[in-house]
């Protein structure tokens, strides 16, 4: 259990980050386009999110490379929002923590017997994340990309505990612990960071707008973003983003920094076709500063 807590704490800092998707059109015209979150009802969309991050803790670098596969199905439309069913389908992580090399791929069943400490840690994390794979959760998202409601996380802690072979009181304690990491609020904040940017109106090259929202969870923060339309080619809208992040006053862990990036958005559905972001954060907690720098990229397509 102690090893689990150390590993989960290390991954928690990078949990402040994550999503989007669709398909390209021909490059014709630069006219105004309506830009809102409007995925087609009954359609499915698949995403590939990669992160290449470096955390520096007390002068020591911890590099993390991860690849996550995620999908969503647009179940129905109601008034001005969509009902979406989402699923995590695969997660790959390579990192090194305190000299321990960790290599996780949820498509590969972890081995039970190993005397290598790094392999033991990899197997443990594999079991944890395999408890998330295939789990479905539901969201209500409005035309600005704001997540109004998210449900379906009540079974994730129990599935992870079962994968770890926990029973009785130890299992119950573990389930309570995971509620602080895998819950609706944390997931909403992670996803909304990448969806809540739509102006819900017609835009043209040169237009810009601002979005501000507050996240809760383990590291409450205020995100203030400026989006600008760089160009429009056919149905594709090319956006530049500059965001500033500041800690909320009630945050025990102070996070500050900035995000700069570019995105291509399909104006027909409001889904992100591709996105590339450079992130730079400093997390201050318990008298220590942890810096997080790196790149996050996303590719997506309609099914």
PEUR-V496105 format. One record per helix or strand of 2 or more residues. SS is the DSSP state (helix for helix, strand for strand). FROM is the first residue (numbers start at 1). TO is the last residue. If there is no record, write none. Layout:
BEGIN
((SS;FROM;TO) (SS;FROM;TO))
END
This chain:
BEGIN
((helix;2;14) (strand;33;35) (strand;44;57) (strand;60;78) (strand;81;97) (strand;100;105) (helix;117;130) (strand;136;142) (strand;147;151) (helix;156;163) (helix;168;178) (helix;184;195) (strand;201;203) (strand;208;215) (strand;221;233) (strand;236;247) (strand;254;266) (strand;271;285) (strand;288;302))
END
